[in-house]
Amino acid sequence: MSNNTSKPESNISTSMLTELDGVFTQIYGAKPTRHFQAPGRVNLIGEHTDYNDGFVLPCAIDYQTLVAVTPRDDMTVSVVAVDYSNQQDEFSLDSDIETHPTQLWSNYVRGVVKHLQLRGHVFKGANLAITGNVPQGAGLSSSASLEVVIGETFRGLYNLSLTKAEVALNGQEAENQFVGCQCGIMDQMVSACGSKHNALLLDCRSLDTELISMPEHLAVMIINSNVKRGLVDSEYNTRRLQCEEAARTLGLNALRDISLVELQNNKEKLPEVVYRRAHHVVSDSERTVLAAQALRTNDVVQLSKLMAQSHISMRDDFEITVAPIDFAVKILTEYLGDKGGVRMTGGGFGGCMVALMPHDMVEGAKQLIAERYQAETGYQETIYICSASDGAGEIQ
C-alpha cells in the first residue's frame, strides 16, 4: 500500500523533531537512532459503519504522532510522553503487562506491545519518546495514530513479520481489549495504510482497500467545534449495542448484510430507536460507496448532496450531533451550495466537521465561521487545512 519509509510531511516541523530529540537525549543520555510517524485521519463519509462491517472513506492527514526510539538489550520498555509534561512509564516484556493506574496514554502503548506479544512476536525492549500534533479529543484519531506508530516502531525496530493491515488490527485489538473502547477498524487502517493525495475506500469486513484520488481543486478543511467529547465513556458503546441488537433481531451477522430497502421492509420488527440507528448505518454505508464514485468522476454536486444527507442522518437517526456543530454545518452548507460538502465527522457528541471545497472558497468559509460561529454558540472554532497524506512509516 505504501512504503515502509516516509519523508516528513509539511506539518512535521523541524522544531517538533528537535524538541523530541532533546527530551529523548535528556532522559536517556544519548540521541535516538530512529524515528517513526503515524498520521491522524479525517473521515470524509461513512460514520459508525466500520464496526457494522460497512464501508468508510477516510484519508490520512498531515498531522502525526512521532516516536524517537533506540533499541535496548534487555526486556524493558521505557517511554516518555513529551506532550504530557514528560511523564514517564516503564514496564517489562518478561511479565504480564497490566494497565497503568493513572496514565491513560500509557495504556495505548502497553496495550499495543502486549497484543504484539499475544500475536506471537518476540522482541526486546526499547527507549521511546513520543510527541505529536494530532489534536486530541477532536475525533481526528490521535489514539489510533498513537497505536499505529507504536506498532510500526516495534515492527521496524525488530523486523517483525507484520503487514501494515496487521499493525492496524493489532492497534484496534489493543484499544478494544486493553483500553476498553469498542472502536471499529477504520482509524487504525487509514493511519497505517493511507496514501498521499488519496482517500481510502475501506471495506471493513474484508479489509480490502481502494485508493480514491482526491480532486486537486478541492481543499480539505477540518473545523474543530471545540465541544469536548469523551469516547470510552460516551454513548459510543451504546450505539454499538443498538446496532448489534438490530442485526441480531433481523438474523444478520452485521448490518452490512441488509440493503436499505430490505431494512425498510422489516421496520416493524425493530424498536423505533433501534430502527433509526440501523437506518443510519445502512444508508451511510451505501452513501459511502456512492461518494467514492463521485470523487472518482469529480462529481462535486453528487458529493455535496451525499455529505449533506449523511449529516442529517447522524443528526436525526443516529443522534450523535450537537447544536453548535449543526449550526456550523448549516451556515457552511448555505455558503458552499453544490460546489462543496460539509458534515460532522468522527464518533460524535462534539469534535469536528469536515468540509470539501474549492481552494478559492476557503478564505470565505473561514471568515463566515469566524463571524458567526462563536457569536451563535459560545465556542471558539479551530480550523485546519489538511492534505491527504501517506500512512505510517519511518522518517528518514
Backbone torsions as a table, in degrees:
resi	resn	phi	psi	omega
1	MET	NA	-54.8	174.7
2	SER	-141.5	162.0	-177.6
3	ASN	-66.4	162.5	176.3
4	ASN	-74.1	-13.9	179.8
5	THR	-117.2	150.0	176.4
6	SER	-145.8	137.7	176.5
7	LYS	-71.9	151.5	176.7
8	PRO	-58.1	131.3	175.9
9	GLU	-75.6	172.5	-173.7
10	SER	-60.6	-30.6	-176.8
11	ASN	-86.9	-4.8	168.2
12	ILE	-84.6	93.9	-175.6
13	SER	-77.2	155.5	175.1
14	THR	-58.4	-35.3	-178.2
15	SER	-67.3	-34.8	176.5
16	MET	-62.4	-47.6	179.9
17	LEU	-65.7	-39.2	179.5
18	THR	-63.6	-44.5	178.8
19	GLU	-63.9	-42.4	179.3
20	LEU	-60.0	-48.3	-179.7
21	ASP	-65.1	-34.9	179.2
22	GLY	-63.8	-45.4	178.2
23	VAL	-65.2	-43.0	179.7
24	PHE	-56.7	-48.5	-178.1
25	THR	-64.3	-38.8	179.1
26	GLN	-63.4	-42.1	-176.3
27	ILE	-78.3	-43.1	-169.8
28	TYR	-105.1	-6.8	173.7
29	GLY	82.0	5.9	177.2
30	ALA	-157.7	158.9	179.1
31	LYS	-71.0	152.5	176.7
32	PRO	-70.3	156.3	-179.9
33	THR	-93.8	-25.3	-177.3
34	ARG	-145.7	160.8	178.8
35	HIS	-133.7	140.3	177.0
36	PHE	-130.8	155.7	177.8
37	GLN	-138.8	152.9	169.3
38	ALA	-142.9	135.0	-174.2
39	PRO	-85.4	160.1	163.9
40	GLY	-75.7	-172.3	-178.8
41	ARG	-149.5	159.2	166.6
42	VAL	-125.8	139.3	179.8
43	ASN	-97.1	118.1	-177.2
44	LEU	-70.9	-39.0	177.4
45	ILE	-167.1	153.6	-178.6
46	GLY	102.5	77.7	-172.6
47	GLU	-107.9	130.9	-177.2
48	HIS	61.9	20.1	175.2
49	THR	-90.3	-20.6	-170.0
50	ASP	-67.3	-43.4	180.0
51	TYR	-79.8	2.3	172.1
52	ASN	-106.1	17.9	177.7
53	ASP	65.9	21.8	-177.5
54	GLY	-91.7	-157.5	-178.3
55	PHE	-107.4	148.4	174.2
56	VAL	-136.7	158.7	-178.3
57	LEU	-136.4	73.2	178.6
58	PRO	-93.5	170.6	164.1
59	CYS	-136.3	146.4	172.4
60	ALA	-69.4	145.7	-178.2
61	ILE	-115.4	162.6	-175.9
62	ASP	-86.3	49.4	167.8
63	TYR	-131.4	129.9	-167.7
64	GLN	-134.3	162.9	164.1
65	THR	-100.3	132.3	-177.2
66	LEU	-114.7	144.3	175.1
67	VAL	-126.8	130.5	166.6
68	ALA	-102.3	137.0	-171.2
69	VAL	-149.0	149.7	169.1
70	THR	-136.8	133.5	177.9
71	PRO	-69.3	156.0	176.3
72	ARG	-115.6	161.6	177.9
73	ASP	-89.0	-13.1	-179.8
74	ASP	-105.5	-165.9	-174.4
75	MET	-105.8	24.5	-179.3
76	THR	-99.3	133.8	170.8
77	VAL	-106.5	121.2	179.6
78	SER	-117.2	132.9	-173.6
79	VAL	-134.5	140.2	171.6
80	VAL	-126.6	134.0	-178.7
81	ALA	-104.0	103.3	-175.7
82	VAL	-60.4	-38.1	-175.2
83	ASP	-79.5	-4.2	175.8
84	TYR	-117.3	51.3	176.6
85	SER	53.9	37.1	178.5
86	ASN	60.2	32.1	172.7
87	GLN	-57.5	146.7	-178.0
88	GLN	-121.1	156.4	175.1
89	ASP	-144.6	149.5	177.9
90	GLU	-147.5	135.3	177.5
91	PHE	-149.2	161.6	-175.2
92	SER	-105.3	139.6	176.2
93	LEU	-77.7	-10.7	-178.0
94	ASP	-84.9	-16.8	179.9
95	SER	-121.4	166.1	-177.0
96	ASP	-61.6	125.8	-177.7
97	ILE	-81.6	122.2	-178.1
98	GLU	-114.2	166.3	-179.0
99	THR	-68.2	150.6	177.7
100	HIS	-78.9	136.9	-175.5
101	PRO	-66.5	-26.6	-173.7
102	THR	-130.2	-26.3	-171.6
103	GLN	-101.5	105.8	-178.3
104	LEU	-62.9	-39.4	-178.1
105	TRP	-59.0	-34.8	179.5
106	SER	-59.6	-33.7	-176.0
107	ASN	-69.0	-29.6	175.7
108	TYR	-66.1	-42.5	179.0
109	VAL	-67.1	-51.4	-178.7
110	ARG	-59.6	-43.0	-178.0
111	GLY	-62.5	-44.4	179.6
112	VAL	-62.3	-45.7	-179.2
113	VAL	-64.5	-43.3	179.6
114	LYS	-60.8	-43.2	-177.6
115	HIS	-72.7	-26.9	169.9
116	LEU	-62.4	-42.0	177.0
117	GLN	-63.8	-42.6	-179.1
118	LEU	-63.2	-25.9	176.5
119	ARG	-79.9	-1.6	176.0
120	GLY	95.9	6.0	179.9
121	HIS	-79.4	139.1	-179.6
122	VAL	-115.3	128.1	-178.8
123	PHE	-158.5	164.0	179.2
124	LYS	-95.2	-176.1	-176.0
125	GLY	-77.5	-175.2	-179.2
126	ALA	-163.3	154.2	168.5
127	ASN	-100.7	124.8	-177.5
128	LEU	-127.2	146.8	165.9
129	ALA	-128.3	138.5	-173.3
130	ILE	-124.1	137.3	169.0
131	THR	-145.1	176.9	178.5
132	GLY	-178.3	166.1	176.4
133	ASN	-127.6	18.8	172.5
134	VAL	-75.3	120.9	-179.7
135	PRO	-56.7	131.1	-176.7
136	GLN	-89.3	144.0	178.2
137	GLY	71.2	15.7	-176.4
138	ALA	-106.9	-2.5	-178.1
139	GLY	83.3	21.9	178.9
140	LEU	-106.9	16.1	170.6
141	SER	67.1	45.2	172.7
142	SER	-62.3	-34.0	-179.3
143	SER	-69.2	-44.4	178.3
144	ALA	-64.5	-38.1	177.2
145	SER	-59.7	-41.4	178.0
146	LEU	-66.4	-45.2	179.9
147	GLU	-60.3	-44.6	-176.4
148	VAL	-69.7	-40.4	-178.5
149	VAL	-68.0	-33.7	176.5
150	ILE	-67.4	-44.5	176.7
151	GLY	-61.3	-43.5	-179.6
152	GLU	-66.2	-35.4	178.7
153	THR	-63.3	-48.9	179.9
154	PHE	-70.4	-34.0	175.1
155	ARG	-59.2	-48.0	-177.6
156	GLY	-72.4	-38.5	-175.5
157	LEU	-67.9	-38.6	-174.2
158	TYR	-117.9	18.3	177.0
159	ASN	48.9	46.1	-179.4
160	LEU	-69.2	143.5	-178.3
161	SER	-83.3	75.9	-179.1
162	LEU	-127.5	137.1	169.6
163	THR	-82.1	167.2	175.2
164	LYS	-58.2	-42.1	-179.6
165	ALA	-62.3	-36.7	179.1
166	GLU	-70.7	-33.9	172.4
167	VAL	-59.8	-42.4	179.0
168	ALA	-64.5	-48.2	-179.7
169	LEU	-61.2	-39.5	178.3
170	ASN	-62.0	-41.0	177.2
171	GLY	-63.6	-42.4	178.4
172	GLN	-62.9	-44.1	178.8
173	GLU	-59.3	-42.2	179.5
174	ALA	-61.7	-42.2	-179.1
175	GLU	-69.8	-39.9	179.7
176	ASN	-67.0	-50.1	-166.3
177	GLN	-97.5	-27.5	-176.9
178	PHE	-101.5	-48.6	-179.8
179	VAL	-79.0	-35.8	175.1
180	GLY	96.9	24.0	174.3
181	CYS	-113.8	127.3	-173.6
182	GLN	-85.4	60.5	179.7
183	CYS	-74.7	158.2	171.3
184	GLY	-83.3	-164.9	-172.0
185	ILE	-96.8	-11.7	-171.5
186	MET	-55.1	-50.3	-170.0
187	ASP	-61.4	-45.5	-178.8
188	GLN	-69.1	-38.9	-178.1
189	MET	-63.2	-44.2	-177.2
190	VAL	-75.2	-30.5	175.0
191	SER	-65.2	-36.9	-179.6
192	ALA	-79.9	-37.7	-166.1
193	CYS	-117.0	8.4	-178.4
194	GLY	-59.6	164.0	-177.7
195	SER	-143.5	137.8	-177.3
196	LYS	-57.5	136.6	177.7
197	HIS	69.0	10.3	-178.4
198	ASN	-129.5	147.6	162.0
199	ALA	-90.7	167.2	-176.0
200	LEU	-122.5	108.7	173.5
201	LEU	-80.6	114.6	-173.7
202	LEU	-115.1	124.6	170.3
203	ASP	-86.4	109.6	-171.5
204	CYS	-76.4	-5.3	173.4
205	ARG	-88.5	-55.4	-176.3
206	SER	-85.2	-16.7	-171.8
207	LEU	64.2	18.0	171.2
208	ASP	-67.8	139.9	179.0
209	THR	-124.0	148.4	175.3
210	GLU	-134.5	127.1	177.6
211	LEU	-77.0	129.6	179.6
212	ILE	-116.5	114.1	-176.8
213	SER	-63.0	132.8	178.3
214	MET	-83.7	128.6	177.7
215	PRO	-55.7	130.8	-173.4
216	GLU	-64.6	-25.8	-176.3
217	HIS	-81.7	-3.6	-178.5
218	LEU	-102.1	131.3	172.2
219	ALA	-91.2	150.2	173.5
220	VAL	-103.5	113.2	178.8
221	MET	-109.8	131.2	174.1
222	ILE	-113.0	125.2	179.3
223	ILE	-111.4	112.4	176.1
224	ASN	-83.2	119.7	179.9
225	SER	-67.9	-19.5	-172.6
226	ASN	58.0	21.1	164.1
227	VAL	-83.0	112.2	-172.5
228	LYS	-68.5	143.9	-178.0
229	ARG	-134.8	142.9	171.0
230	GLY	-103.8	152.2	-178.4
231	LEU	-110.4	-55.0	-176.9
232	VAL	-58.1	-42.8	-175.1
233	ASP	-104.1	18.0	175.7
234	SER	-90.5	-164.5	-178.3
235	GLU	-88.3	10.8	-179.9
236	TYR	-56.2	-50.2	-177.4
237	ASN	-65.4	-32.5	176.7
238	THR	-62.3	-44.4	179.5
239	ARG	-61.3	-40.1	-179.4
240	ARG	-62.8	-43.0	178.5
241	LEU	-63.1	-38.5	178.4
242	GLN	-65.0	-38.5	177.4
243	CYS	-65.6	-41.4	178.8
244	GLU	-65.3	-37.1	177.0
245	GLU	-62.4	-43.0	179.0
246	ALA	-61.6	-46.2	-179.7
247	ALA	-62.3	-44.6	-178.0
248	ARG	-62.9	-45.9	-179.0
249	THR	-61.6	-35.8	-177.9
250	LEU	-90.9	4.7	176.9
251	GLY	70.8	33.0	-177.3
252	LEU	-108.7	152.6	170.1
253	ASN	-67.6	-38.7	179.9
254	ALA	-160.3	164.8	-179.5
255	LEU	-65.1	-15.6	173.2
256	ARG	-54.7	-28.0	-169.0
257	ASP	-88.9	16.1	177.9
258	ILE	-136.9	141.9	176.8
259	SER	-86.0	165.0	179.3
260	LEU	-60.8	-41.0	179.8
261	VAL	-63.0	-44.4	179.4
262	GLU	-64.4	-39.4	178.5
263	LEU	-61.9	-45.3	-180.0
264	GLN	-62.0	-34.1	178.9
265	ASN	-71.6	-17.2	-179.5
266	ASN	-110.7	19.4	-173.6
267	LYS	-56.0	-39.0	-174.0
268	GLU	-70.2	-12.8	-179.9
269	LYS	-80.1	-13.2	-173.3
270	LEU	-115.2	145.0	169.1
271	PRO	-56.7	149.4	-171.9
272	GLU	-54.5	-46.4	-176.7
273	VAL	-69.2	-37.3	179.0
274	VAL	-66.9	-38.4	176.6
275	TYR	-61.0	-43.7	-179.3
276	ARG	-63.4	-39.6	177.0
277	ARG	-60.4	-46.8	-179.9
278	ALA	-65.2	-38.5	-179.7
279	HIS	-59.8	-41.7	177.7
280	HIS	-61.9	-50.2	-174.0
281	VAL	-61.0	-48.3	-176.4
282	VAL	-66.8	-43.0	-178.8
283	SER	-69.7	-37.0	-177.4
284	ASP	-72.1	-32.1	176.4
285	SER	-66.4	-40.1	177.2
286	GLU	-66.2	-41.0	178.5
287	ARG	-61.8	-33.8	-177.0
288	THR	-64.4	-43.5	178.0
289	VAL	-63.5	-40.8	178.3
290	LEU	-66.9	-36.0	-179.9
291	ALA	-67.7	-38.0	177.2
292	ALA	-61.6	-41.8	177.8
293	GLN	-64.7	-38.6	178.3
294	ALA	-64.3	-40.3	176.5
295	LEU	-63.2	-43.2	-179.2
296	ARG	-57.1	-38.1	-173.0
297	THR	-102.2	10.0	-178.7
298	ASN	57.8	33.2	-179.6
299	ASP	-90.7	81.8	-174.6
300	VAL	-70.5	-30.0	178.2
301	VAL	-61.3	-46.1	177.9
302	GLN	-65.5	-41.9	179.7
303	LEU	-60.9	-43.4	178.6
304	SER	-57.9	-45.7	-179.1
305	LYS	-64.6	-43.3	-177.7
306	LEU	-66.5	-40.1	179.0
307	MET	-66.6	-38.2	177.6
308	ALA	-64.4	-43.9	178.8
309	GLN	-62.8	-39.2	179.7
310	SER	-61.7	-43.2	-179.3
311	HIS	-64.5	-44.5	179.9
312	ILE	-60.1	-39.8	179.6
313	SER	-65.5	-41.3	177.0
314	MET	-65.9	-34.2	-178.5
315	ARG	-73.7	-46.5	-170.1
316	ASP	-96.6	-39.3	-177.0
317	ASP	-90.9	-45.2	-176.3
318	PHE	-94.2	-18.5	175.3
319	GLU	52.1	57.1	180.0
320	ILE	-122.7	3.3	177.8
321	THR	-92.6	166.9	176.5
322	VAL	-126.2	160.1	-172.7
323	ALA	-56.4	-43.7	179.8
324	PRO	-60.2	-39.0	178.8
325	ILE	-69.6	-42.0	178.1
326	ASP	-58.8	-38.6	178.9
327	PHE	-64.8	-47.7	-178.5
328	ALA	-63.6	-40.7	178.0
329	VAL	-62.6	-40.7	-179.4
330	LYS	-61.4	-49.0	-175.8
331	ILE	-71.4	-33.6	177.5
332	LEU	-71.3	-36.3	177.1
333	THR	-61.1	-43.1	178.3
334	GLU	-64.0	-39.7	-178.5
335	TYR	-68.8	-44.0	-174.5
336	LEU	-77.9	-29.8	-173.7
337	GLY	57.8	-134.3	179.9
338	ASP	-98.9	17.2	178.0
339	LYS	-89.2	-7.7	179.9
340	GLY	-166.6	-178.9	-178.9
341	GLY	-139.2	157.2	179.7
342	VAL	-149.4	144.4	177.3
343	ARG	-161.1	161.5	168.7
344	MET	-65.1	148.7	176.4
345	THR	-133.6	152.0	178.9
346	GLY	97.8	-171.1	-171.7
347	GLY	-66.6	-27.3	177.2
348	GLY	112.5	-178.0	178.9
349	PHE	60.7	44.1	-175.6
350	GLY	116.7	-160.6	178.9
351	GLY	85.6	-139.3	-165.5
352	CYS	-117.0	163.6	165.4
353	MET	-114.2	152.9	172.9
354	VAL	-118.3	137.3	178.0
355	ALA	-131.9	135.9	171.6
356	LEU	-109.2	129.4	-176.4
357	MET	-156.7	157.2	175.1
358	PRO	-59.4	146.2	-178.0
359	HIS	-55.6	-33.4	-176.7
360	ASP	-78.2	-0.8	175.7
361	MET	-103.6	-2.9	-174.7
362	VAL	-64.0	-48.4	-176.7
363	GLU	-63.0	-40.0	177.8
364	GLY	-63.8	-39.1	178.2
365	ALA	-65.1	-43.3	178.1
366	LYS	-59.9	-44.0	-178.1
367	GLN	-64.6	-42.7	179.4
368	LEU	-59.4	-47.2	-179.8
369	ILE	-64.6	-43.3	-179.7
370	ALA	-60.4	-38.4	-176.9
371	GLU	-76.4	-32.8	-167.5
372	ARG	-116.6	-28.4	-170.3
373	TYR	-66.7	-54.6	-177.4
374	GLN	-67.1	-37.6	179.5
375	ALA	-59.9	-36.4	-177.7
376	GLU	-83.8	-38.6	-167.5
377	THR	-109.7	-20.8	-175.7
378	GLY	85.2	-4.2	177.9
379	TYR	-101.6	146.5	176.5
380	GLN	-98.8	121.0	-178.7
381	GLU	-74.9	159.9	166.3
382	THR	-127.1	131.4	-175.3
383	ILE	-114.6	134.8	176.9
384	TYR	-122.7	131.0	171.1
385	ILE	-100.8	119.0	-170.5
386	CYS	-115.8	164.2	170.7
387	SER	-124.3	143.3	173.5
388	ALA	-64.2	129.5	-166.9
389	SER	-128.3	168.5	176.9
390	ASP	-69.7	154.5	176.9
391	GLY	-78.0	-164.0	-171.6
392	ALA	-62.2	150.4	176.7
393	GLY	178.0	-179.6	178.7
394	GLU	-85.9	139.4	176.0
395	ILE	-88.6	120.5	-178.2
396	GLN	-92.3	NA	NA
